[in-house]
Amino acid sequence: MIEIKFFIQEKLKNQQSDKEVLDMKTFELPPYAPTLIESTRAIGYSLEAAVADIIDNSIAAGASKVDLFFFPVDKEYVAILDNGRGMDDEEITTAMQYGSKNPMDERSKEDLGRFGLGLKTASLSQCRSLTVVTKREDVLLARRWDIDYVAKTGKWTLLILDEDEILQLPHVEELLKHDSGTVVIWQNLDRLKAGEINFEQALGRKIDVVREHLSLVYHRYLSGEVGLKKIEIQINNVKIKPIDPFLSSKSVQAMDDEILVVRGKHIEVRPYILPHISKMTSDEIKMLGGKEGLRKHQGFYVYRNKRLLVWGTWFRMMRQGEMSKLARIRVDIPNDLDDLWTLDIKKSSAIPPAEVRNNLKSVIERLAEKSKRTWTYRGKREMDDSVVHVWNRYRTRNGGFMYEINRDYPLLVEIQNESTEIASRLLLLMKQIEENIPLNSLYLDLTNDEKIENDKDINSAEIIVMLREILKTTEASLHSDMIDMLKKTEPFCNHAEEIDKALKEGILS
């Protein structure tokens, strides 16, 4: 009874408050169009981020193919064509409206937008004329924002193009071949051309950046991940390939998936450990690290509706180090938690909320340790204590480490037993090797993400040849004992099965 009374009181109070607001003297004060449009051009879009914002709309429209056209000569333009659902008269007008969506409104799970600004701010950050042509049910519509025309009128003057004007626009012919779709056209490319002496060459370099960016940001859509509609993206009629930042075919999923529940919504966390550099091709290393190297690309990879937003950061929860350079964590967030992640207009920045950070810290700690082990063991098979190693690793009194050739290595013992003179000379040689290990050079090579060519496994054929040479210098009666001992010794221990097979076939007899 008390709860009902409280509810009624609160409702009456809210109604009174609403009435007071409605009774207040007000008048509309819309922003001055030329000033606001020019201001929003300075949000800070790069070309690749601007293009991605347009492609987000194509994906939300159910497109399976997106074609990008960059035309750098004569009447320069950029065009982005898709085969999505297209728009009717009301939808295209809404799409061209600034702030057409409330970021707090509930939206479909497939929606990649948020503020209702992307199409306009992204496009006009690169050009002064934005034209959108759309087709649905054989109806062709076009709208245009022309900054110079807005400046002339001083109003929010959206241009409506007639059919003759539409048909003169680039790539409308391709649009007409689709059952439905949309083409976004950028003209008067003032920002894109700014400061460039040779625009054609400059645009070529920028296209390479765009290609790499899209290959990474949409890699899950491009590869046709289960549960996603596969899309094809072409740049000037050349299909782009997905860049998988986790190298899923070779990497190890370091830990089981974790599900974080925030406000009843699920955030999926999947940690990966990349294979050691020695196990990667040069193309794979380049793909995963780019110009900045693997070290700069470790950390979280945050996806919103499977679209990559932020990558290569630990969100200040851990420093980027050499030992953690192989660690990467995929985080999938839904679009109805945008406010918690403080997603910006460009969709290039997101910050995890405190309740998520606390859970991610424990994931980071466990993953970093696994990455360290992978780096330390350099991708080779871990062996138990019964194995005789070529090198021994010791911890020094001051907390450091030292490496020493194993004096009990069977082949060394055998050579030393041959004569005292040989033994003393061999000991001197080993000390010289130990004292002159090029540690600084090794560190530089390892941290430069270069593949060390002599870091490779000996194949089975080479092992058998080595073993036969050793047995030549050993009495026949001792062959069996020698083989048994070597099977517990590096590098022979990794090829025990091949050695047993060679024995059965009489190759070692």
Long-range contacts (C-beta under 8 A, 24 or more apart in sequence): 30-156, 32-154, 33-150, 33-153, 33-154, 33-155, 33-156, 33-157, 34-147, 34-150, 34-151, 34-154, 36-98, 37-124, 37-145, 37-147, 37-150, 38-147, 40-98, 40-117, 40-120, 40-121, 40-124, 40-125, 41-121, 41-124, 41-125, 41-191, 42-125, 43-121, 43-125, 43-345, 43-346, 44-125, 44-346, 45-121, 45-122, 45-125, 45-126, 45-346, 46-209, 47-126, 47-192, 47-206, 47-209, 47-210, 48-206, 48-209, 48-210, 48-213, 48-214, 49-122, 49-213, 49-346, 49-347, 49-348, 50-122, 50-123, 50-125, 50-126, 51-78, 51-80, 51-122, 51-210, 51-213, 51-214, 52-213, 52-214, 52-217, 52-218, 52-347, 53-118, 53-119, 53-121, 53-122, 53-346, 53-347, 54-80, 54-118, 54-119, 54-122, 54-123, 54-184, 55-80, 55-82, 55-214, 55-218, 55-233, 56-112, 56-113, 56-118, 56-307, 56-347, 57-95, 57-112, 57-113, 57-118, 57-119, 57-182, 58-82, 58-84, 58-182, 58-231, 59-110, 59-112, 59-218, 59-221, 59-229, 59-231, 59-307, 60-84, 60-108, 60-110, 60-111, 60-112, 60-113, 61-85, 61-86, 61-182, 62-229, 63-181, 63-231, 64-229, 64-230, 64-231, 64-232, 65-231, 65-232, 65-233, 65-234, 66-231, 66-232, 66-233, 66-234, 67-171, 67-174, 67-233, 67-234, 67-237, 68-210, 68-233, 68-234, 68-235, 68-236, 69-170, 69-171, 69-236, 70-203, 70-207, 70-235, 70-236, 71-170, 72-199, 72-200, 72-203, 72-204, 73-200, 75-187, 76-187, 76-189, 76-193, 76-199, 77-170, 77-185, 77-186, 77-187, 77-189, 78-126, 78-127, 78-185, 78-186, 78-189, 78-192, 79-170, 79-171, 79-183, 79-184, 79-185, 79-186, 80-183, 80-184, 81-171, 81-174, 81-175, 81-181, 81-182, 81-183, 81-184, 82-181, 82-182, 82-183, 83-178, 83-179, 83-180, 83-181, 84-180, 84-181, 84-182, 85-136, 85-180, 86-134, 86-135, 86-136, 86-180, 86-181, 86-182, 87-134, 87-136, 87-141, 87-182, 88-136, 88-139, 88-141, 89-141, 91-134, 92-132, 92-134, 92-141, 92-143, 93-143, 93-158, 95-119, 95-132, 96-120, 96-132, 96-143, 96-145, 96-158, 98-156, 103-338, 103-339, 104-339, 106-336, 107-335, 107-336, 109-305, 109-334, 109-335, 110-305, 111-305, 111-335, 112-304, 112-305, 112-307, 112-335, 112-347, 114-335, 114-338, 114-343, 114-345, 114-347, 115-345, 117-345, 118-345, 118-347, 119-184, 120-145, 121-345, 122-346, 123-184, 123-186, 125-191, 126-186, 126-189, 126-191, 126-192, 127-186, 127-187, 127-188, 127-189, 127-190, 127-191, 127-192, 128-187, 128-188, 128-190, 129-186, 129-187, 129-188, 130-184, 130-185, 130-186, 131-161, 131-169, 131-184, 131-185, 131-187, 132-182, 132-183, 132-184, 132-185, 133-161, 133-166, 133-169, 133-172, 133-175, 133-182, 133-183, 133-185, 134-181, 134-182, 134-183, 135-175, 135-176, 135-178, 135-180, 135-181, 135-182, 136-180, 137-180, 140-166, 140-172, 140-176, 142-166, 142-169, 148-188, 207-235, 207-236, 210-235, 211-235, 211-240, 212-243, 212-290, 214-240, 215-240, 215-241, 215-242, 215-243, 216-243, 216-245, 216-308, 216-311, 217-307, 217-308, 218-242, 218-307, 218-308, 219-243, 219-244, 219-245, 219-308, 220-303, 220-306, 220-307, 220-308, 221-306, 221-307, 225-306, 228-306, 243-287, 245-288, 245-297, 245-301, 245-308, 245-311, 245-328, 246-272, 246-274, 246-301, 246-328, 246-330, 247-274, 247-275, 247-280, 247-284, 247-287, 247-288, 248-272, 250-274, 250-275, 250-279, 250-280, 250-284, 251-275, 252-374, 254-327, 254-366, 254-367, 254-370, 254-371, 255-363, 255-366, 255-367, 255-370, 258-359, 258-363, 260-356, 260-359, 262-337, 262-340, 262-353, 262-355, 262-356, 263-337, 263-340, 265-334, 265-336, 265-337, 266-334, 267-331, 267-332, 267-333, 267-334, 267-337, 267-356, 268-330, 268-331, 268-332, 269-329, 269-330, 269-331, 269-332, 269-359, 269-360, 269-363, 270-329, 270-330, 270-332, 271-327, 271-328, 271-329, 271-330, 271-363, 271-366, 271-367, 272-327, 272-328, 272-329, 272-330, 273-326, 273-327, 273-328, 273-367, 273-370, 273-371, 273-374, 274-326, 274-327, 274-328, 274-374, 275-326, 275-374, 275-379, 276-326, 276-374, 276-375, 276-377, 276-378, 276-379, 277-446, 277-449, 277-450, 277-451, 277-452, 278-378, 278-379, 278-451, 278-452, 278-455, 278-456, 279-379, 280-451, 282-451, 285-449, 285-451, 289-449, 293-448, 293-449, 294-325, 294-326, 294-449, 295-320, 295-321, 295-322, 295-325, 295-447, 295-449, 296-320, 297-328, 298-324, 298-325, 298-326, 298-327, 298-328, 298-371, 299-327, 299-328, 299-329, 300-328, 300-329, 300-331, 300-360, 301-328, 301-329, 301-330, 301-331, 302-331, 302-333, 302-341, 302-350, 302-352, 303-330, 303-331, 303-332, 303-333, 304-333, 304-334, 304-335, 304-338, 304-343, 304-347, 304-350, 305-334, 305-335, 306-332, 307-347, 309-343, 309-347, 309-348, 309-349, 309-350, 310-348, 310-349, 310-350, 314-364, 315-351, 315-352, 315-357, 315-360, 317-357, 317-360, 317-361, 317-364, 318-364, 318-368, 322-375, 322-446, 322-447, 323-368, 323-371, 323-372, 323-375, 323-376, 324-367, 324-368, 324-371, 324-372, 325-371, 325-375, 326-371, 326-374, 326-375, 327-367, 327-368, 327-370, 327-371, 329-360, 329-363, 329-364, 329-367, 331-360, 378-455, 380-457, 381-494, 383-490, 383-493, 386-488, 387-488, 387-489, 387-490, 387-493, 388-485, 388-488, 388-489, 388-490, 388-493, 389-490, 390-490, 390-491, 403-434, 403-437, 404-434, 405-430, 405-433, 405-434, 409-489, 410-482, 410-485, 410-486, 410-489, 411-470, 414-473, 414-474, 457-491, 457-494, 458-491, 458-495, 460-495, 460-498, 463-491, 463-492, 463-495, 463-498, 463-499, 464-498, 464-499, 464-502, 464-507, 464-508, 466-492, 467-492, 467-499, 467-502, 467-508, 468-507, 468-508, 471-508, 479-508, 483-508
